[in-house]
Amino acid sequence: MKPGDSNLRCSQQLVGALVDAGVRHLVISPGSRSTPLVLAALQVEALQLHVVPDERSAAFFALGLSKAGAAPAAVLATSGSAAAHWYPAVIEAASAHWPLLLLSADRPPESHTCGANQTIDQTRLFGAFTRGFFALDVQAGNPALLASVASITAQAVDLSRWPLPGPTHINVSFREPLLPESGLSEPPPSAAAVMVDYPQRTPAAAQVQQLAEQLSGRPGILIAGASAFTCGAARALHRLAVKLDCPLLADPLSGLRFDASDTTQLVCRYDTFLRDPDFANNHAPDWVLQFGAPPVSKALHDYLDRHAASSCQIRVHAGGDWPDPARNGRQIIHADAQPLLEALHNCPLQPAMLSDWFAAFRQAEQCVDALHEQPASLPLEARILNQLVQQLPADSHIFAGNSTVIRDCDSFLGLQLKPLLLTANRGASGIDGNVSTLLGMAATDDRSVVGLLGDLALYHDMNGLLAARDVKAILVVFSNGGGAIFSYLPQAQLPQFEQYWLTDTGLDMATVAQLYQLAFRRIENVDDFQQAFSDALAATCSSLIEIVINREDSVARHRAFWSQFERQLS
């Protein structure tokens, strides 16, 4: 078989195996060395192709596809430094446990370490951040490679999903010619797909019984962390909270705040009332049972740290990594949430003997709810978020940027009786790639997708806006003059604060919107936002709505709101 024909045949086997393993989206950045894989992908109707020229944006776009239900998505780049631009997205996918397939084209081994152009060592380029690495050196007349490509690809997809989801890297070396000598032949019959079963991690009966004895009859807290809970796991959490008569603290990224199936024990306003030192000191749990990723709320983390010595803090996590960033956990349970919760519910459990334990958390929640009924006292960001949720259609997707935005979602978005999906890149909590991630989410179906970003996050991923021409999304940008999150830290008192921490870009958002052909509105109050957001929902193209925030006023209103709760509760 001639070299160019071998390149195509190997690529056809690889792409076919990706599809057999459930991959339905491939994000392509242009290049020469990756040509055989692009030609093979063009022959497969079941694979939806997306072209994103900037490799960093492309990887985050693929991550967004995965987040919106298309996991695992794949991303393809040519040889040289191209794949290195994936690194931030690879770190995020690895840290947040999102499946992602990395396909990099490479030059053959004989072209390395001799000064050949566009050639770097791509072997294990991403170090410990990938779940697996596979090198394929395509050589003409190598039947052993062709026979194993499908199995290797299935293994790579499997590693991206289990036992710890994350990115997997396949590096394919192609020799010239990159176009097939015999023309574009039809894909060969695909090898039999490799079937993979994923077992649930179920705890032993003795372990469940021991855990039940730790919880029964004592005041404690259930925490649904920043993870996507299945419907079954969410129901089981609610049932256990009712049986123990304990508060169920729901992180904004858990999905439970947007699930009206059972709200009896649900507590969503804890980020506000746990800032009150009197409440935090006087309501010490005997136990804490936390499911999922660490919560967003710093106030909750401080509360857990405050009572670490006196409470039994238990972390439940299905993955193989260590789910205890504060290192105050007393017990780590590697199990899937639903079977553990159902097994616990079947144990003879008693509610806390302190009859007012849950009532205290419910009263605090109601006090914060009462403050939200006085919108004039709320920061503008809080009023915008609540108005946005009211107007969004059910089953819409919301992507929240890091730093201030996700924290405001935590503080100000309480229980919402509307099914919505709120997500964020909280693996490494970076502000890079936010635009591309939310646009990737918008590329999967016709559901409304809204991105909530700060002006600095938008700047970090302006290249990603190019993809907005092919999808429909609404970007709501809070323009607060740079890294406003630092305004809450001691660095804000330094004379060099604005130059070295705040770093206002001074971007004109109207010019940005014009450059990327986005509909644009700049607003300064909720009434104008209501109309602008309504227009954006009805539009056929992507929109950018800039919310002008007075940073000093915003910081003062946030602090006044939190202190107002302390006065009302007392």
C-alpha positions in Angstrom: 0.0 0.0 0.0 1.4 3.4 -0.9 2.2 6.0 1.9 -0.7 8.4 1.1 -3.2 5.5 0.9 -1.9 4.1 4.2 -2.4 7.5 5.8 -6.1 7.6 4.7 -6.8 4.0 5.6 -5.4 4.4 9.1 -7.4 7.6 9.6 -10.6 5.9 8.3 -10.1 3.2 10.9 -9.5 5.7 13.7 -12.5 7.9 12.8 -14.8 4.9 12.4 -13.8 3.6 15.8 -14.4 7.0 17.4 -18.0 7.0 16.0 -18.5 3.4 17.1 -17.4 4.4 20.6 -20.0 7.2 20.7 -18.1 10.3 19.6 -20.4 12.5 17.5 -18.5 15.9 17.4 -15.1 16.7 16.1 -13.6 20.2 16.3 -11.0 20.9 13.7 -8.3 23.6 13.5 -6.8 23.9 10.0 -3.4 22.5 9.2 -1.5 20.4 6.6 -0.2 17.4 8.6 -3.7 16.6 9.9 -5.1 16.3 6.3 -5.7 12.5 6.3 -7.8 12.7 9.5 -9.9 15.5 8.1 -10.5 13.6 4.8 -11.6 10.6 6.8 -13.9 12.6 9.0 -15.5 14.2 6.0 -16.6 10.7 4.9 -18.6 10.0 8.1 -22.2 11.4 8.2 -22.6 10.5 11.9 -19.8 12.9 12.8 -20.6 16.6 13.1 -17.6 18.8 12.2 -16.9 22.2 13.7 -14.1 24.4 12.3 -12.5 26.7 14.9 -9.2 28.2 13.7 -7.7 29.1 17.1 -6.5 25.9 18.8 -7.0 27.1 22.3 -10.6 28.2 21.5 -11.2 24.9 19.7 -10.3 22.8 22.7 -12.6 24.8 25.0 -15.3 24.6 22.3 -15.0 20.8 22.4 -15.2 20.9 26.2 -18.4 22.9 25.9 -19.8 20.2 23.5 -19.1 17.6 26.2 -20.7 19.7 28.9 -23.9 20.0 26.9 -24.3 16.3 26.6 -22.1 15.4 23.7 -19.4 13.7 25.8 -16.8 12.8 24.7 -16.1 15.3 21.9 -12.8 15.3 20.0 -10.5 18.0 18.9 -8.0 17.8 16.0 -4.8 19.9 15.3 -1.8 19.7 13.1 1.9 19.2 14.1 4.2 21.6 15.9 3.1 24.0 18.6 -0.6 23.8 17.5 -1.6 21.2 20.1 0.2 23.0 22.8 -2.5 25.7 22.7 -4.9 23.0 24.0 -3.1 22.9 27.4 -5.5 25.2 29.4 -8.5 23.2 28.2 -6.7 19.9 28.9 -6.0 21.1 32.5 -9.7 22.1 32.9 -11.0 18.8 31.5 -8.6 16.8 33.7 -9.4 18.8 36.9 -13.1 18.8 36.4 -13.3 15.2 35.1 -14.8 15.9 31.6 -14.1 13.4 28.8 -12.2 14.9 25.9 -10.4 13.2 22.9 -7.2 14.9 21.7 -6.1 14.0 18.2 -2.8 15.6 17.1 -1.1 15.0 13.8 2.7 14.7 13.9 5.7 14.3 11.6 7.4 10.9 11.6 10.2 10.0 14.0 12.9 10.5 11.4 11.9 14.2 11.2 12.5 14.8 14.9 15.7 16.3 16.5 17.1 17.4 13.2 15.8 20.9 12.8 12.8 19.9 10.7 10.2 22.7 10.4 7.0 22.7 12.5 8.3 19.7 14.5 8.4 19.4 18.2 8.3 16.4 20.6 4.6 15.8 21.0 5.1 12.6 23.1 3.1 12.9 26.3 2.8 16.6 25.6 0.3 17.1 28.4 2.1 15.2 31.1 0.0 13.9 34.0 -3.1 15.8 32.8 -4.1 13.0 30.4 -5.7 9.7 31.3 -3.8 8.0 28.6 -1.4 8.6 25.6 -1.2 6.6 22.4 1.3 7.1 19.6 0.5 5.8 16.1 3.3 5.8 13.5 1.6 5.3 10.2 3.9 3.4 7.8 3.0 2.0 4.4 2.5 -1.7 4.4 2.2 -2.1 8.1 -0.9 -4.4 8.5 -0.4 -4.8 12.3 -1.0 -1.1 12.9 -4.2 -1.1 10.7 -5.5 -4.1 12.5 -5.0 -2.5 15.9 -6.1 1.1 15.3 -9.8 0.4 16.1 -8.9 -1.2 19.4 -6.5 1.5 20.4 -9.0 4.2 19.6 -11.7 2.4 21.6 -9.3 2.1 24.5 -8.6 5.9 24.3 -12.3 6.7 24.4 -12.8 4.3 27.3 -10.0 5.9 29.3 -11.6 9.3 28.8 -14.7 8.0 30.5 -13.5 5.6 33.1 -12.4 5.1 35.9 -11.7 8.8 36.1 -13.1 10.9 33.2 -10.7 13.3 31.5 -8.7 14.0 28.4 -7.0 11.2 26.4 -4.4 12.0 23.7 -3.8 10.1 20.4 -0.7 11.4 18.5 -0.6 10.2 14.8 2.6 10.5 12.7 2.0 10.8 9.0 4.6 10.7 6.2 4.1 12.5 2.9 2.2 12.5 0.6 -0.7 13.5 2.8 -3.2 13.1 0.0 -3.9 9.5 -1.1 -2.2 8.4 -4.3 -5.2 6.3 -5.4 -7.9 9.0 -4.7 -10.4 9.2 -1.9 -11.4 5.6 -1.4 -14.5 4.6 0.5 -14.0 3.7 4.2 -13.3 0.0 4.7 -15.9 -2.1 6.6 -15.4 -1.1 10.3 -14.1 -3.7 12.7 -16.6 -5.0 15.2 -17.1 -2.3 17.8 -15.6 -2.9 21.2 -18.3 -3.0 23.8 -17.5 -1.6 27.2 -19.6 -1.8 30.4 -19.1 0.7 33.2 -20.0 -0.8 36.6 -21.4 1.3 39.5 -19.1 1.7 42.5 -21.3 0.2 45.3 -20.2 0.3 48.9 -20.1 -2.9 51.0 -23.1 -3.5 53.3 -20.9 -3.3 56.5 -19.6 0.1 55.3 -23.1 1.4 54.8 -24.2 0.2 58.2 -21.3 1.9 59.9 -22.0 5.2 58.1 -25.7 5.0 59.1 -24.7 4.7 62.7 -22.6 7.8 62.4 -25.5 9.8 61.1 -28.5 8.5 62.9 -29.9 10.7 65.7 -27.3 13.4 65.5 -27.4 16.9 63.9 -25.7 17.0 60.6 -25.6 18.4 57.1 -25.9 16.9 53.6 -24.0 18.8 50.9 -24.6 18.5 47.2 -21.4 19.8 45.7 -20.5 21.3 42.3 -21.4 18.2 40.2 -24.1 17.1 37.9 -26.4 14.8 39.8 -28.5 12.3 38.0 -32.3 12.4 38.6 -32.0 9.2 40.6 -29.2 10.6 42.8 -31.0 13.9 43.4 -34.2 12.1 44.5 -32.2 9.8 46.8 -30.5 12.9 48.4 -33.8 14.5 49.1 -35.2 11.3 50.6 -32.2 10.9 52.9 -32.4 14.5 54.0 -36.1 14.1 54.9 -35.5 10.9 56.8 -32.7 12.5 58.8 -34.5 15.9 59.0 -31.3 17.7 58.2 -30.5 20.6 55.8 -29.5 19.7 52.2 -27.1 22.5 51.1 -27.3 22.7 47.3 -24.4 24.2 45.4 -25.5 26.3 42.3 -23.7 23.8 40.1 -25.3 20.7 41.6 -28.6 21.2 39.6 -30.7 20.8 42.7 -31.6 24.5 42.9 -33.4 24.1 39.5 -35.2 20.9 40.4 -38.7 21.5 41.9 -39.4 17.8 42.5 -38.7 18.0 46.3 -37.7 21.2 48.1 -38.6 20.2 51.7 -35.1 20.1 53.1 -33.3 22.2 50.5 -31.2 25.2 51.6 -29.8 27.5 48.9 -29.0 30.8 50.7 -26.2 29.5 53.0 -23.5 31.6 51.3 -25.2 34.6 52.9 -26.1 33.4 56.3 -23.0 31.4 57.0 -21.1 34.7 56.8 -22.7 35.6 60.1 -20.2 34.4 62.8 -22.9 34.0 65.4 -24.9 31.6 63.2 -21.8 29.8 62.1 -20.5 29.3 65.6 -23.8 28.4 67.2 -24.8 25.7 64.7 -22.0 23.1 64.8 -22.8 19.9 63.0 -21.8 16.5 64.4 -21.4 15.2 60.9 -21.1 16.5 57.3 -21.8 14.2 54.4 -20.6 15.8 51.1 -21.3 14.5 47.6 -19.7 15.7 44.4 -17.0 18.3 43.8 -16.1 21.0 46.4 -18.7 23.7 46.7 -18.3 27.2 45.2 -19.1 29.1 48.4 -16.1 30.3 50.5 -18.4 31.0 53.4 -19.4 27.3 53.4 -15.7 26.2 53.2 -14.9 28.5 56.2 -17.8 27.0 58.1 -16.6 23.5 57.5 -13.1 24.5 58.5 -14.4 26.1 61.7 -16.0 22.9 62.8 -13.4 20.4 61.4 -12.1 19.4 64.7 -15.5 18.7 66.3 -17.4 17.1 63.4 -17.0 13.9 61.3 -16.7 15.2 57.8 -17.2 12.6 55.1 -16.5 13.0 51.4 -18.2 10.8 48.9 -16.6 10.7 45.4 -16.8 8.1 42.7 -13.5 9.1 41.0 -10.1 8.0 42.0 -8.7 11.4 43.0 -8.6 12.8 46.5 -11.8 14.9 47.1 -10.6 16.9 50.2 -8.9 20.2 49.2 -9.0 21.5 52.8 -7.7 18.2 54.2 -10.2 18.2 57.0 -12.1 15.1 56.0 -12.3 12.2 58.4 -13.5 9.7 55.9 -13.3 9.3 52.1 -15.8 7.0 50.4 -15.2 6.1 46.8 -18.7 5.1 45.6 -21.4 6.3 43.2 -23.9 8.6 44.9 -27.2 6.9 44.1 -26.5 3.3 45.3 -24.9 4.6 48.5 -27.8 7.0 49.2 -30.4 4.3 48.5 -28.6 1.8 50.8 -28.5 4.5 53.5 -32.2 5.2 53.2 -32.9 1.5 53.7 -31.1 1.6 57.1 -32.9 2.3 60.4 -32.1 6.1 60.6 -33.4 8.5 63.2 -33.6 12.3 62.8 -31.4 14.6 65.0 -32.5 14.7 68.6 -32.1 18.5 68.5 -35.7 19.3 67.3 -34.8 22.8 66.1 -31.7 21.8 64.2 -33.2 22.0 60.7 -35.6 24.7 61.7 -32.7 27.1 62.4 -31.4 26.7 58.8 -34.9 27.1 57.4 -35.3 30.3 59.4 -32.0 31.7 58.2 -33.0 30.8 54.6 -36.3 32.7 55.0 -34.6 35.7 56.4 -32.4 35.9 53.3 -35.4 35.4 51.0 -37.1 38.3 52.7 -34.1 40.5 51.9 -34.5 39.5 48.2 -38.0 40.9 48.3 -36.4 44.4 48.7 -34.6 44.6 45.3 -33.5 48.2 45.9 -31.0 47.0 48.4 -29.5 44.3 46.1 -26.5 44.8 43.9 -27.3 45.3 40.3 -25.7 41.9 39.5 -28.2 40.1 41.7 -31.2 41.9 40.1 -29.9 41.1 36.6 -29.4 37.4 37.5 -32.9 37.0 38.9 -34.5 38.8 35.9 -32.5 36.6 33.5 -33.7 33.4 35.2 -37.3 34.7 35.1 -37.1 35.3 31.3 -35.2 32.2 30.3 -37.2 29.4 28.8 -37.2 26.1 30.7 -34.3 23.7 29.9 -32.0 26.5 28.9 -28.3 26.3 29.6 -26.4 29.0 31.6 -22.6 29.1 31.6 -21.2 31.2 34.5 -17.7 32.6 34.3 -15.3 32.3 37.2 -14.3 34.8 39.9 -17.2 37.2 40.7 -19.9 35.8 38.4 -20.1 32.3 39.7 -20.0 33.6 43.3 -22.9 36.0 42.6 -24.8 33.0 41.2 -24.1 31.2 44.5 -25.2 34.1 46.7 -28.2 35.4 44.8 -29.7 32.5 42.8 -31.8 30.6 45.4 -34.4 28.0 44.7 -35.7 28.3 41.1 -38.9 26.4 40.2 -37.7 26.0 36.6 -35.5 23.3 35.1 -32.3 25.0 33.9 -28.7 23.8 33.6 -26.1 26.0 35.3 -22.5 25.0 34.6 -19.0 26.5 34.8 -15.4 25.6 34.3 -14.6 24.9 38.0 -11.9 22.3 37.5 -9.0 24.8 37.6 -11.4 27.8 37.9 -9.6 29.8 35.2 -11.1 32.6 33.2 -9.6 31.4 29.9 -11.7 29.7 27.3 -15.1 30.8 28.8 -16.4 32.2 25.6 -15.5 29.1 23.6 -16.9 26.7 26.2 -20.3 28.3 26.2 -20.4 28.5 22.4 -19.5 24.8 22.2 -22.5 24.2 24.5 -24.7 26.2 22.0 -23.6 24.0 19.1 -25.3 20.8 20.3 -29.0 21.6 20.0 -31.6 24.4 19.8 -31.8 25.2 23.5 -31.2 28.7 24.6 -27.6 29.2 25.9 -26.5 32.2 28.0 -23.0 33.0 29.0 -22.5 35.2 32.1 -19.0 36.6 32.0 -16.8 39.4 33.4 -15.1 41.8 31.0 -11.7 40.3 31.7 -13.0 36.8 30.9 -14.4 38.0 27.6 -11.0 39.6 26.8 -9.1 36.3 27.5 -11.1 34.5 24.9 -12.1 37.1 22.3 -10.8 34.8 19.5 -13.5 32.3 20.6 -16.2 34.8 19.5 -15.5 33.8 15.9 -17.6 30.7 16.5 -20.6 32.8 17.4 -21.4 33.2 13.7 -22.3 29.5 13.4 -24.4 29.2 16.6 -27.0 31.2 18.6 -25.9 32.3 22.1 -26.4 35.3 24.4 -23.3 36.7 26.1 -24.1 38.9 29.2 -21.0 40.7 30.1 -20.6 42.5 33.5 -18.3 45.3 32.8 -16.8 46.2 36.1 -13.4 47.4 35.0 -11.2 44.3 35.2 -10.6 41.8 38.0 -13.3 43.1 40.3 -13.0 40.0 42.5 -9.8 41.4 43.9 -11.7 44.4 45.3 -12.8 42.0 48.2 -9.3 41.1 49.1 -6.6 43.0 51.1 -4.8 43.8 47.9 -7.4 46.4 47.2 -5.8 48.6 49.8 -2.5 48.7 48.0 -1.6 51.9 46.0 -0.7 49.8 43.0 -4.0 47.9 43.1 -5.5 49.2 39.8 -2.3 48.7 37.7 -1.2 45.3 38.9 -4.4 43.5 40.1 -7.5 45.2 38.6 -5.9 45.5 35.1 -8.8 47.2 33.4 -8.5 46.5 29.6 -10.5 49.5 28.6 -12.2 47.5 25.8 -15.1 49.1 24.0 -17.7 46.3 24.0 -19.6 47.8 21.1 -16.5 47.6 18.9 -15.9 44.0 20.0 -19.5 43.1 19.1 -19.2 44.9 15.7 -15.9 43.0 14.9 -17.6 39.6 15.5 -21.0 40.6 14.0 -22.9 40.3 17.3 -26.1 42.2 18.1 -25.2 44.6 20.9 -26.8 46.5 23.7 -25.3 48.4 26.6 -27.5 48.8 29.7 -27.2 50.2 33.2 -30.5 49.1 34.9 -32.8 46.1 35.2 -35.7 47.6 33.2 -33.5 48.1 30.1 -32.0 44.7 30.6 -35.4 43.1 30.5 -36.1 44.5 27.1 -32.6 43.8 25.8 -32.7 40.2 26.9 -36.1 39.7 25.4 -34.8 41.0 22.1 -31.8 38.7 22.3 -33.9 35.6 23.0 -36.0 36.4 19.9 -33.0 37.2 17.7 -31.7 34.7 15.1 -28.0 35.6 15.7 -25.8 35.8 18.7 -26.0 38.8 21.0 -23.7 40.6 23.5 -25.4 42.6 26.3 -23.0 44.7 28.3 -24.0 45.5 31.9 -22.2 48.6 33.1 -21.2 48.0 36.8 -20.0 50.7 39.1 -17.4 48.6 40.9 -17.2 50.6 44.1 -21.0 50.8 44.4 -21.2 47.0 43.7 -18.7 46.2 46.4 -20.5 48.4 48.9 -23.9 46.9 48.1 -22.6 43.3 48.4 -21.1 44.0 51.8 -24.2 45.9 52.9 -26.4 43.0 51.9 -24.4 40.5 53.9 -24.4 42.7 57.0 -28.1 43.4 56.6 -28.8 39.7 57.0 -27.0 39.7 60.4 -29.2 42.5 61.6 -32.4 40.9 60.4 -31.6 37.5 61.9 -30.7 39.1 65.3 
